[in-house]
Each structure stands twice: as C-alpha cells, then as structure tokens.
Amino acid sequence: MAWNKGLPFLQNEKHPLWKGDDVGYACLHKWVRRHKPKPELCEMCNKALPTELANISGEYKRDINDFQWLCHKCHMKQDNSGRHPSLIFSAENMKDLGFDLYGIGSIAKISKHNREEIKTRIKLVKNIVNKRLHVFGVTSIDLMQFFKEIGVYSIDSTTPIKEAIYSGIIYSNPFRRFKISTKHFRDEWSKKYGFSNILNTPLKCNCPVCNLDPELIMKRGKKVLNNLRAVHNYYHLKKLIEDY
C-alpha cells in the first residue's frame, strides 16, 4: 500500500517527488493503470479481454488518452512483434542504474527478415539511455553504417572471420565480397549463390597482410591463413564504417 494512500493533498502534482512528463516507463504505466478504467473488451479488436496497456503515439506522455487497453495479440500487432514495451522497460531501468556503457544483442536472427525493425529498436534504446551503447552481433554493412549515423558507441561482428573461414574476402570503397577461386566455388557454389564474385588474384590493398604479401589472403587450408584473411577483412570492414 502506498504511504500516501488516502492523503489527497500528497497525490499526483501535489506530491513533492512528482516528475510530470519526465516519469519513467514503469511508473507511467502504473499511473495510467490507476487512472484509466479497463473496458470489458480490447479497444482494437473488440473481441478478446484487454490485458495490456499500449501507448498510442509512441511518445509516452502522461495522458490517459494516449493509451489504450488491448489484448496481447493486438498489442503484438501494434508494437511490431511486441518487443518495444519490454525494450523500453529494460532501457529505462538500466538507465536509472547509472552505468557508463550499455549493450544490446539478440539482433542477428531479426537481421535476416526485418532490418528496419532492428534500426527501430536500436534507435529506441539509444534515445533512452543517451550514453555509450554497444551493439552485439552486427552482420550487415548497412546496419553498421546506420548505427554510426545515430551515434552508437561500438559494435562487434563475426562477419569478417566467418567470411575468412569459408574462403571469403572483403574489400571496401565500394563494398565487395569475393570467394577464392577454387573448383568448388567456380562450378558448384556460384550456381547456388550469387552474393559474391570469384576472385582469381588479389586486388590492390593496403591492409597489414597485403602489405606483407597479397597472396597470403588467397591461401587456404590452415587456421593461421584464415586468421590472416580475417585481419584483411576486418581492415576493410573498419574502413567501410569510418569512410561512411
């Protein structure tokens, strides 16, 4: 029970700790639940029982008319997979802990289907914590460039090393992906997949490996060769982001 229950002179705007529109996600929802009566049916489908409060404008204002009572299914539809409320809740609470660096992950699977949704989620969290944000598991060049644009502090990616292991070579400005010329990649792989061209000789490059010997990135069969090719790939990935 709230300590000020039954004391109207210490409630809402009259409370000394009243935050107005600066209230956090969780507290705002508690306030709306107290002031917005729950209808008998979901306000969107008018069929199922309403179980969840959903913000309408996305601005999370202290206004009961900016919220609606929905069933879980309609809430999922409105929030584009239903993850935004939990993201906001987590980001708000982590922000209150006062860390200097935050991280967010689990975006690799979404990247295959809906990159715009990833952009929405990362931008949402970045705007809330408003500090250094690290994004784990970024596989796409366009996402990396977008994260730089909105001020994401750092990222990590396994794309360069995975490409290296599977005989892939990356070049920057413009972005190009190649597979080392072997019978498998020329005769079988290239017929099934079209996202990389076949490379017969290394292109001009100033990475540490190619400065030593450009042919090193074309060699296969040993872990140390994969690692050298990965260094080359990370070099060009870094350039793609820096020169964006």
Residue frames relative to the residue before (quaternion, step in Angstrom):
aa qw qx qy qz dx dy dz
M 1.0000 0.0000 0.0000 0.0000 0.00 0.00 0.00
A 0.4791 -0.6693 0.4845 0.2961 3.57 -0.93 0.89
W 0.5448 -0.6543 0.4197 0.3146 3.58 -0.96 0.86
N 0.7362 0.4027 -0.2351 0.4905 3.58 1.15 -0.60
K 0.3321 0.7472 -0.5112 0.2646 3.61 1.25 0.33
G 0.7922 0.2436 -0.2100 0.5187 3.57 -0.80 1.01
L 0.6584 0.4418 -0.3140 0.5223 3.57 1.29 0.16
P 0.1877 -0.8434 0.4934 0.0998 3.62 0.31 1.23
F 0.6368 0.5379 -0.3430 0.4330 3.59 1.11 -0.53
L 0.7266 0.3488 -0.2401 0.5410 3.61 1.32 -0.02
Q 0.5581 0.5984 -0.3904 0.4219 3.59 1.14 0.61
N 0.8350 0.1708 -0.1642 0.4967 3.54 -1.30 0.64
E 0.8576 -0.0550 0.0409 0.5097 3.62 -0.88 -0.91
K 0.6452 0.5426 -0.3200 0.4322 3.58 1.17 -0.53
H 0.5553 0.6071 -0.4002 0.4035 3.61 1.24 -0.29
P 0.5215 -0.6739 0.4216 0.3101 3.65 -0.87 0.90
L 0.7242 0.4003 -0.2440 0.5057 3.63 1.19 -0.45
W 0.3033 0.7723 -0.5030 0.2420 3.60 1.24 0.35
K 0.2072 -0.8200 0.5279 0.0781 3.60 -0.75 1.09
G 0.3766 -0.7460 0.4831 0.2612 3.60 1.20 -0.12
D 0.8232 -0.1860 0.1532 0.5141 3.60 -0.89 -0.94
D 0.5942 0.5762 -0.3659 0.4256 3.60 1.26 -0.09
V 0.3767 0.7410 -0.4751 0.2886 3.57 1.27 0.17
G 0.5151 -0.6487 0.4696 0.3056 3.59 -1.16 0.61
Y 0.7359 -0.4426 0.3018 0.4142 3.53 -1.37 0.29
A 0.7116 0.4682 -0.2759 0.4452 3.60 0.71 -1.07
C 0.6859 0.4848 -0.2883 0.4598 3.59 0.87 -0.95
L 0.6175 0.5436 -0.3456 0.4513 3.58 1.05 -0.71
H 0.6629 0.4995 -0.3081 0.4649 3.58 0.94 -0.85
K 0.6208 0.5287 -0.3442 0.4655 3.58 1.04 -0.71
W 0.6506 0.5226 -0.3096 0.4558 3.56 1.01 -0.87
V 0.6636 0.4971 -0.3054 0.4682 3.59 0.94 -0.91
R 0.6272 0.5446 -0.3379 0.4426 3.61 0.99 -0.82
R 0.6699 0.4988 -0.2992 0.4613 3.59 1.04 -0.75
H 0.7902 0.3642 -0.1595 0.4664 3.58 1.04 -0.77
K 0.7168 0.3859 -0.2552 0.5217 3.61 1.19 -0.28
P 0.3544 -0.7578 0.5059 0.2104 3.61 -0.36 1.18
K 0.4125 -0.7037 0.5228 0.2478 3.55 -1.05 0.80
P 0.3553 -0.7415 0.5232 0.2241 3.62 -0.75 1.00
E 0.6520 -0.5225 0.3699 0.4063 3.57 -1.26 0.16
L 0.8002 0.1834 -0.0820 0.5650 3.59 1.08 -0.72
C 0.6630 -0.4884 0.3994 0.4029 3.55 -1.31 0.43
E 0.4442 -0.7288 0.4625 0.2401 3.57 -0.87 0.98
M 0.6572 0.4882 -0.3248 0.4736 3.60 1.25 -0.06
C 0.8065 0.2553 -0.1332 0.5164 3.59 0.71 -1.04
N 0.2614 -0.8009 0.4947 0.2131 3.59 1.25 -0.43
K 0.5909 0.5645 -0.3650 0.4460 3.57 1.14 0.68
A 0.7892 0.3143 -0.1482 0.5063 3.56 0.68 -1.15
L 0.6058 -0.5429 0.4304 0.3911 3.55 -1.31 0.28
P 0.4068 -0.7070 0.5141 0.2651 3.62 -0.93 0.80
T 0.0529 -0.8283 0.5578 -0.0097 3.58 -0.75 1.03
E 0.7955 0.2695 -0.1160 0.5303 3.60 1.16 -0.48
L 0.3811 -0.6945 0.5641 0.2328 3.55 -1.18 0.68
A 0.0623 -0.8041 0.5911 0.0120 3.59 -0.85 0.94
N 0.4022 -0.7003 0.5381 0.2413 3.55 -0.98 0.89
I 0.3939 -0.7496 0.4904 0.2062 3.58 -0.94 0.87
S 0.7738 0.3885 -0.1997 0.4587 3.59 0.72 -1.06
G 0.4265 -0.6877 0.4797 0.3392 3.57 1.14 -0.59
E 0.6074 0.5741 -0.3357 0.4344 3.58 1.33 -0.04
Y 0.2752 -0.8100 0.4799 0.1946 3.59 1.31 -0.20
K 0.1715 0.7910 -0.5534 0.1968 3.51 0.73 1.18
R 0.4889 -0.6261 0.5044 0.3385 3.58 -1.20 0.46
D 0.4268 0.6528 -0.4812 0.4000 3.51 0.41 1.32
I 0.3780 -0.7569 0.4807 0.2306 3.59 -0.45 1.15
N 0.6241 0.5397 -0.3428 0.4491 3.60 1.19 -0.43
D 0.6234 0.5147 -0.3366 0.4829 3.58 1.33 -0.11
F 0.6774 0.4117 -0.2815 0.5407 3.57 1.31 0.30
Q 0.0690 -0.7817 0.6166 0.0633 3.55 -1.23 0.45
W 0.4399 -0.6758 0.5292 0.2639 3.52 -1.20 0.64
L 0.0013 -0.8203 0.5687 -0.0601 3.58 -0.66 1.17
C 0.4849 -0.5759 0.5473 0.3658 3.51 -1.33 0.24
H 0.6802 -0.5053 0.3236 0.4210 3.59 -1.19 0.39
K 0.6433 0.5428 -0.3300 0.4274 3.61 0.93 -0.85
C 0.6894 0.4610 -0.2802 0.4834 3.60 0.89 -0.88
H 0.6084 0.5442 -0.3473 0.4616 3.58 1.11 -0.69
M 0.6203 0.5404 -0.3290 0.4636 3.57 1.05 -0.80
K 0.6668 0.5015 -0.3018 0.4614 3.57 0.91 -0.92
Q 0.6800 0.5128 -0.2954 0.4328 3.57 0.87 -0.95
D 0.7687 0.3719 -0.1861 0.4859 3.57 0.94 -0.89
N 0.4595 -0.7165 0.4356 0.2929 3.59 1.24 0.41
S 0.8074 -0.1850 -0.0017 0.5602 3.52 0.55 1.41
G 0.5149 -0.7163 0.3862 0.2694 3.58 1.21 0.18
R 0.5459 0.6521 -0.3919 0.3509 3.60 1.21 0.08
H 0.5343 0.6687 -0.4119 0.3124 3.61 1.11 -0.48
P 0.6531 0.5068 -0.3549 0.4367 3.66 0.82 -0.77
S 0.6811 0.4758 -0.3054 0.4652 3.60 0.90 -0.84
L 0.6073 0.5418 -0.3497 0.4640 3.59 1.10 -0.65
I 0.6669 0.4977 -0.2976 0.4679 3.54 0.90 -0.94
F 0.6371 0.5328 -0.3214 0.4549 3.57 0.94 -0.91
S 0.6874 0.4822 -0.2829 0.4637 3.60 0.86 -0.99
A 0.6700 0.5081 -0.3012 0.4497 3.57 0.91 -0.94
E 0.6467 0.5227 -0.3186 0.4551 3.58 0.97 -0.86
N 0.7036 0.4658 -0.2722 0.4625 3.57 0.90 -0.92
M 0.6331 0.5098 -0.3326 0.4782 3.59 1.06 -0.68
K 0.6168 0.5471 -0.3426 0.4505 3.56 1.04 -0.77
D 0.6553 0.5310 -0.3112 0.4379 3.58 0.99 -0.85
L 0.6160 0.5526 -0.3482 0.4404 3.60 1.20 -0.45
G 0.4216 -0.7735 0.4035 0.2472 3.57 1.29 -0.25
F 0.2844 0.7642 -0.5334 0.2251 3.62 1.04 0.65
D 0.4661 -0.6703 0.5042 0.2814 3.57 -1.27 0.42
L 0.7845 0.1705 -0.0826 0.5905 3.59 1.21 -0.48
Y 0.1104 -0.7919 0.5999 0.0288 3.57 -0.93 0.95
G 0.1549 -0.7922 0.5832 0.0913 3.57 -1.20 0.50
I 0.0564 -0.7754 0.6281 0.0332 3.55 -1.19 0.59
G 0.0402 -0.8203 0.5702 -0.0198 3.56 -0.94 0.92
S 0.6531 0.5453 -0.3813 0.3616 3.55 -1.26 -0.59
I 0.4741 0.6742 -0.4540 0.3386 3.59 0.93 0.82
A 0.4690 0.7162 -0.4317 0.2843 3.60 1.23 -0.30
K 0.6812 0.4880 -0.3008 0.4554 3.60 0.89 -0.90
I 0.6398 0.5194 -0.3301 0.4603 3.59 1.03 -0.75
S 0.5858 0.6264 -0.3584 0.3687 3.57 1.09 -0.77
K 0.6366 0.5481 -0.3307 0.4301 3.57 1.10 -0.66
H 0.7909 0.3495 -0.1441 0.4813 3.57 1.11 -0.67
N 0.8338 0.0132 0.0624 0.5484 3.59 0.91 -0.83
R 0.1238 -0.8316 0.5391 0.0497 3.57 0.15 1.26
E 0.5909 0.5712 -0.3733 0.4303 3.59 1.10 -0.56
E 0.6234 0.5336 -0.3353 0.4628 3.57 1.10 -0.70
I 0.6158 0.5296 -0.3444 0.4708 3.59 1.06 -0.73
K 0.6452 0.5211 -0.3251 0.4544 3.59 0.90 -0.89
T 0.6442 0.5288 -0.3185 0.4516 3.57 0.98 -0.87
R 0.6896 0.4944 -0.2866 0.4448 3.57 0.86 -0.97
I 0.6851 0.4783 -0.3008 0.4597 3.58 0.84 -0.95
K 0.6476 0.5106 -0.3213 0.4655 3.59 0.97 -0.80
L 0.6186 0.5533 -0.3308 0.4492 3.56 1.05 -0.79
V 0.6924 0.4637 -0.2727 0.4808 3.58 0.84 -0.99
K 0.6359 0.5397 -0.3313 0.4411 3.59 0.96 -0.88
N 0.6719 0.5036 -0.3008 0.4522 3.59 0.93 -0.85
I 0.6633 0.5019 -0.3084 0.4615 3.59 1.11 -0.61
V 0.7460 0.3918 -0.2439 0.4801 3.60 0.68 -1.03
N 0.1208 -0.8568 0.4933 0.0890 3.57 1.21 -0.63
K 0.6176 0.4732 -0.3662 0.5105 3.56 1.09 0.78
R 0.7634 -0.3346 0.2560 0.4897 3.55 -1.25 -0.34
L 0.0385 -0.8073 0.5881 -0.0308 3.56 -0.71 1.12
H 0.1634 -0.7687 0.6137 0.0767 3.58 -0.89 1.01
V 0.1784 -0.7743 0.5998 0.0941 3.59 -0.97 0.90
F 0.2834 -0.7795 0.5413 0.1381 3.57 -0.73 1.11
G 0.8746 0.1957 -0.1026 0.4316 3.53 -1.26 0.55
V 0.2708 0.7596 -0.5438 0.2321 3.60 0.79 0.99
T 0.1496 -0.8356 0.5263 0.0481 3.59 -0.63 1.10
S 0.7243 0.4587 -0.2245 0.4632 3.57 1.17 -0.52
I 0.5050 -0.6630 0.4673 0.2951 3.57 -0.94 0.93
D 0.6693 0.5055 -0.3191 0.4412 3.60 0.88 -0.85
L 0.6267 0.5133 -0.3393 0.4782 3.60 1.12 -0.61
M 0.6260 0.5373 -0.3386 0.4525 3.58 0.97 -0.80
Q 0.6760 0.4872 -0.2911 0.4700 3.56 0.95 -0.88
F 0.6275 0.5238 -0.3328 0.4702 3.59 1.07 -0.70
F 0.6509 0.5186 -0.3212 0.4520 3.59 0.95 -0.86
K 0.6172 0.5233 -0.3445 0.4760 3.56 1.06 -0.69
E 0.6496 0.5512 -0.3090 0.4227 3.56 0.96 -0.91
I 0.7491 0.3825 -0.2214 0.4934 3.61 0.96 -0.81
G 0.6147 -0.6188 0.3281 0.3628 3.59 1.26 0.15
V 0.2806 0.7420 -0.5529 0.2549 3.60 1.12 0.57
Y 0.4883 -0.7166 0.4247 0.2602 3.56 -0.82 1.04
S 0.8009 -0.1366 0.1277 0.5689 3.62 0.87 -0.91
I 0.1527 -0.7604 0.6244 0.0927 3.54 -1.33 0.38
D 0.1335 -0.7406 0.6294 0.1935 3.52 -1.34 -0.01
S 0.0610 -0.8036 0.5919 -0.0141 3.55 -1.13 0.67
T 0.2859 -0.7515 0.5708 0.1665 3.57 -1.03 0.82
T 0.3751 0.7646 -0.4649 0.2421 3.59 1.27 -0.05
P 0.6829 0.4902 -0.3285 0.4306 3.68 0.75 -0.86
I 0.6935 0.4577 -0.2921 0.4735 3.61 0.90 -0.83
K 0.6325 0.5173 -0.3394 0.4660 3.61 1.03 -0.70
E 0.6252 0.5213 -0.3326 0.4763 3.56 1.01 -0.79
A 0.6559 0.5297 -0.3087 0.4403 3.57 0.94 -0.92
I 0.6493 0.5262 -0.3146 0.4500 3.59 0.94 -0.91
Y 0.7655 0.3261 -0.1742 0.5266 3.57 1.01 -0.84
S 0.6275 -0.6120 0.3066 0.3710 3.55 1.08 0.94
G 0.4410 0.6942 -0.4550 0.3415 3.57 1.10 0.66
I 0.1215 -0.7822 0.6098 0.0397 3.55 -1.07 0.82
I 0.1966 -0.7890 0.5779 0.0696 3.56 -0.89 1.03
Y 0.0440 -0.7563 0.6511 0.0453 3.54 -1.16 0.73
S 0.3341 -0.7594 0.5329 0.1661 3.55 -1.18 0.63
N 0.8680 0.2102 -0.1276 0.4313 3.51 -1.46 0.26
P 0.3412 -0.5091 -0.6516 0.4470 1.50 0.82 2.38
F 0.6412 -0.5212 0.3999 0.3965 3.54 -1.31 0.31
R 0.0867 0.7831 -0.6081 0.0969 3.56 -0.84 1.07
R 0.1608 -0.7690 0.6131 0.0826 3.54 -1.11 0.78
F 0.0547 -0.7995 0.5981 -0.0050 3.54 -0.97 0.93
K 0.2463 -0.6890 0.6480 0.2114 3.50 -1.42 0.25
I 0.5312 -0.6260 0.4631 0.3339 3.56 -1.04 0.80
S 0.5066 -0.6802 0.4476 0.2834 3.55 -0.92 0.94
T 0.2073 0.7234 -0.6336 0.1793 3.55 -0.54 1.27
K 0.6829 -0.4779 0.3415 0.4343 3.59 -1.23 0.30
H 0.6363 0.5428 -0.3274 0.4396 3.59 1.00 -0.85
F 0.7257 0.4364 -0.2569 0.4658 3.58 0.77 -1.01
R 0.6613 0.5027 -0.3157 0.4586 3.59 1.05 -0.67
D 0.7981 0.3601 -0.1640 0.4543 3.59 0.79 -1.02
E 0.7941 0.2994 -0.1473 0.5080 3.59 0.98 -0.79
W 0.7210 0.4744 -0.2670 0.4287 3.55 0.62 -1.16
S 0.6867 0.5099 -0.2938 0.4267 3.59 0.83 -0.97
K 0.6270 0.5349 -0.3411 0.4522 3.60 1.19 -0.42
K 0.7122 0.4421 -0.2459 0.4867 3.58 1.16 -0.62
Y 0.7987 0.1948 -0.0704 0.5650 3.57 1.04 -0.83
G 0.1668 -0.8289 0.5296 0.0682 3.56 -1.02 0.76
F 0.4899 0.7050 -0.4172 0.2980 3.59 1.22 0.18
S 0.7593 0.2574 -0.1853 0.5682 3.62 1.25 -0.04
N 0.3705 -0.6937 0.5692 0.2400 3.53 -1.18 0.65
I 0.5064 -0.6273 0.4965 0.3217 3.55 -1.32 0.23
L 0.1971 -0.7975 0.5654 0.0744 3.57 -0.85 1.05
N 0.2295 -0.7940 0.5531 0.1046 3.57 -0.72 1.12
T 0.7877 0.0584 -0.0175 0.6131 3.58 1.07 -0.76
P 0.5632 -0.6231 0.4147 0.3501 3.61 -1.02 0.68
L 0.4243 -0.6868 0.5322 0.2549 3.55 -1.14 0.72
K 0.6659 -0.4822 0.3700 0.4327 3.56 -1.28 0.22
C 0.1149 0.7994 -0.5707 0.1484 3.56 -0.81 1.05
N 0.2674 -0.7766 0.5547 0.1331 3.56 -1.12 0.76
C 0.3451 0.7369 -0.5157 0.2682 3.59 1.15 0.41
P 0.6796 -0.5103 0.3280 0.4125 3.63 -1.16 0.44
V 0.6608 0.5108 -0.3127 0.4524 3.59 1.02 -0.76
C 0.7055 0.4581 -0.2685 0.4694 3.57 0.84 -0.97
N 0.5912 0.5518 -0.3665 0.4602 3.58 1.15 -0.50
L 0.6530 0.4926 -0.2992 0.4913 3.54 1.18 -0.60
D 0.7308 -0.2617 0.2098 0.5945 3.58 0.88 -1.03
P 0.3742 -0.7664 0.4742 0.2184 3.64 -0.33 1.20
E 0.6288 0.5662 -0.3405 0.4100 3.59 1.07 -0.63
L 0.5100 0.6647 -0.4196 0.3493 3.60 1.20 -0.34
I 0.6840 0.4887 -0.3047 0.4478 3.60 0.97 -0.76
M 0.6405 0.5280 -0.3176 0.4584 3.60 1.27 -0.25
K 0.6143 0.5753 -0.3434 0.4168 3.58 1.24 -0.25
R 0.1681 -0.7979 0.5771 0.0460 3.55 -1.09 0.83
G 0.6403 0.6087 -0.3674 0.2907 3.53 -1.34 0.02
K 0.7715 0.2397 -0.1592 0.5674 3.62 1.19 -0.28
K 0.6065 -0.5828 0.4042 0.3594 3.55 -1.15 0.67
V 0.6397 0.5369 -0.3348 0.4364 3.58 0.97 -0.82
L 0.6374 0.5139 -0.3264 0.4722 3.60 1.11 -0.64
N 0.6125 0.5301 -0.3391 0.4783 3.58 1.09 -0.72
N 0.6571 0.5197 -0.3055 0.4525 3.57 0.99 -0.87
L 0.6428 0.5110 -0.3212 0.4716 3.59 1.00 -0.77
R 0.6519 0.4990 -0.3081 0.4806 3.57 1.02 -0.81
A 0.6227 0.5366 -0.3337 0.4615 3.58 1.11 -0.69
V 0.6100 0.5355 -0.3498 0.4678 3.60 1.02 -0.74
H 0.6328 0.5227 -0.3162 0.4757 3.57 0.98 -0.87
N 0.6878 0.4915 -0.2865 0.4509 3.60 0.85 -0.96
Y 0.6564 0.4991 -0.3131 0.4712 3.60 0.98 -0.82
Y 0.5891 0.5722 -0.3586 0.4437 3.57 1.07 -0.69
H 0.7290 0.4229 -0.2461 0.4787 3.58 0.85 -0.95
L 0.5840 0.5515 -0.3754 0.4624 3.58 1.12 -0.53
K 0.6442 0.5227 -0.3068 0.4665 3.56 0.98 -0.87
K 0.6544 0.5087 -0.3096 0.4659 3.58 0.98 -0.82
L 0.6230 0.5508 -0.3402 0.4391 3.57 1.00 -0.79
I 0.6878 0.4615 -0.2747 0.4884 3.58 1.02 -0.81
E 0.6805 0.5049 -0.2972 0.4400 3.58 0.87 -0.93
D 0.7418 0.4233 -0.2232 0.4698 3.58 0.97 -0.86
Y 0.4471 0.7052 -0.4513 0.3149 3.58 1.30 0.01
